[in-house]
Amino acid sequence: MIQNIKHIILDLGGVLLDIDYQRTEAAFVQLGMKDFAQHYTQAAQSDFFSDFETGKLDEQQFINGISEWIPGPVQAEDIISAWNAMLLDFPLRRLQILQQLQLHYDIVLLSNTNSIHERAFNQLLRERWGFNSLAVFVDKIFYSHHIGMRKPDVATFEYVLNYTGFNPAYTLFVDDSPQHIAGAQSAGIQTVWLEKGMTIEEHIFLNK
């Protein structure tokens, strides 16, 4: 599956980090935001969330915006907790795979994320396994809120290719969202769609 591959671009949530979007939806519904799924899902999201993921909104603006959708008073801590509810765990085997892949390939991380989630999953990684960030496992990290662009825009993949110098013909992209896979393919990158129930340790990098 990864023959003729020299470079690997990996997604974060759903590929390296276990996530559950329904947990965040349920948490916001409990806070009174009954229509959360109309604003944010794995497949699509409103401009408000996209703006947060590309750094156009800061954390306070994000919290204030969410507060307007919730009837009654709500604490910022409750919004942050609900937003982070989707973040679950970094299975150790996946971190070990990253270490092994580094020996054979150029490997980078490309994730649609935001400052609140970045702080939370770095804390999770630190408390769970003693690492301050994923930077020790990859050559470069591209988080959407730092680079000001996000998947599935083809320009995002072209930015990564231009920055790294990767030849798309020898580059593999692994993601669990089909719209992101399509974006990478438009940039000429080879892809693996990690469909529901699949994991990189069980279905992709079996011999690593």
Phi, psi and omega in degrees: 000330183246031175292145180064020178260132176246337186228144179230131173248123182245140168285164179261286184293127181089349178244305177259322182252125175293132178224158179218099182300329182294332179294320178290319177301313181298322180294320179287324175299320179295330177282351177113358180270084188291336185256027184306318183296341176283343181258330188209124171216177176295325186278329184201158179206161181284166179300330180302312180288324177297321179295324177292320182288343179251013174079010179282337174245139174271178185298319181294320177295322177296312181297317179297320180295316177297319182302326181291339179270352184253121179290136180085169181290145178213141180276147177302322180297327180289323178294315179298317180298318179294319181295324181275355185300334182288340185278120187252284188201157170257101177300134184303322183300326180290323176293324177293323177297319178301316179299321181287322178296326180300335181285340188239338187223157162286133185223128179228163181246132177230114186223136166281110181211198185202170187295326180292314179293320180301314178298320183290314183285335173292322176295319178299314180298319181292314182288326185278317189230357175085015178252137183285331178199172179282357182299336180286346185256347183225165181280331181200145177244131176241098175263137188303322183286347175269324184265351176075020177209162186216160171290151009265014182304129181299330178299330179293316179291322178294325176299314180296316179298316180293321181294316186273336186080012180294137170278120184302330180294337181247021183244136177249133176243130180241124183208157180259002180249122184299328180292329177286323176300317180297321179297318179294320179296326178295336177269005178084014183271141172289148187223156167228120176272118179276091183289165183305132181094348179268150174225156181292329182282336183257339188230344186245295187259064188290329187258009182265000000 
